[in-house]
Amino acid sequence: QVVERFEVSADAGSGWEALASGTTVGYCRLARFPERVVRRLRVRAESSLGAPALARVSLHRDADA
């Protein structure tokens, strides 16, 4: 676990807005937030023990939402 704190942000045209945050990133980490239309998405490591290296970032729509 290299990442100590992270934030997921989105830009819908009026600037960046935080959607979710957490304290660690590991295998199959889920960061849930309400569905919305955005132009860009950003995952930012705010604090880490070393150089973070994410293998994959993906988005999934929750069928129950």
C-alpha positions as CSV (number, residue, x, y, z in Angstrom):
1,Q,0.0,0.0,0.0
2,V,1.8,3.1,-1.3
3,V,-1.0,5.6,-1.4
4,E,-2.0,7.0,2.0
5,R,-4.7,9.4,0.8
6,F,-6.5,9.9,-2.6
7,E,-9.2,12.0,-4.2
8,V,-11.4,11.5,-7.3
9,S,-12.5,14.8,-8.9
10,A,-14.6,15.6,-12.0
11,D,-14.7,18.6,-14.3
12,A,-18.2,19.2,-15.8
13,G,-17.2,22.5,-17.4
14,S,-17.2,24.8,-14.4
15,G,-14.0,23.6,-12.7
16,W,-12.9,20.6,-10.6
17,E,-15.2,19.2,-8.0
18,A,-14.3,16.4,-5.5
19,L,-16.5,13.3,-5.9
20,A,-14.9,10.8,-3.6
21,S,-11.8,10.4,-1.4
22,G,-10.2,7.7,0.7
23,T,-7.2,6.6,2.7
24,T,-5.7,3.7,0.7
25,V,-5.7,2.2,-2.8
26,G,-5.5,-1.5,-3.2
27,Y,-6.8,-4.3,-5.4
28,C,-10.4,-3.6,-6.5
29,R,-10.7,-0.4,-4.5
30,L,-14.2,1.1,-5.1
31,A,-14.9,4.9,-4.8
32,R,-18.6,5.4,-5.2
33,F,-20.3,8.7,-6.1
34,P,-23.6,9.7,-7.7
35,E,-24.0,9.4,-11.5
36,R,-23.3,12.5,-13.4
37,V,-22.1,13.8,-16.8
38,V,-18.5,15.1,-16.8
39,R,-15.9,16.2,-19.3
40,R,-12.9,14.9,-17.4
41,L,-12.1,12.7,-14.4
42,R,-9.0,12.9,-12.2
43,V,-7.6,10.5,-9.7
44,R,-5.0,12.2,-7.5
45,A,-2.7,10.7,-4.8
46,E,-2.6,13.4,-2.1
47,S,-0.2,11.5,0.1
48,S,1.9,8.5,-0.5
49,L,4.9,6.6,0.9
50,G,6.6,6.5,-2.5
51,A,5.9,7.0,-6.1
52,P,2.3,5.8,-6.8
53,A,1.8,3.6,-9.9
54,L,-1.8,2.7,-10.7
55,A,-2.1,-0.3,-13.1
56,R,-5.7,0.5,-14.1
57,V,-8.5,2.9,-13.4
58,S,-12.0,2.1,-14.7
59,L,-15.5,3.4,-14.3
60,H,-18.6,1.2,-13.8
61,R,-22.2,2.1,-13.6
62,D,-23.9,0.6,-10.5
63,A,-27.1,-1.2,-11.6
64,D,-28.7,-0.6,-8.2
65,A,-28.2,3.2,-8.3
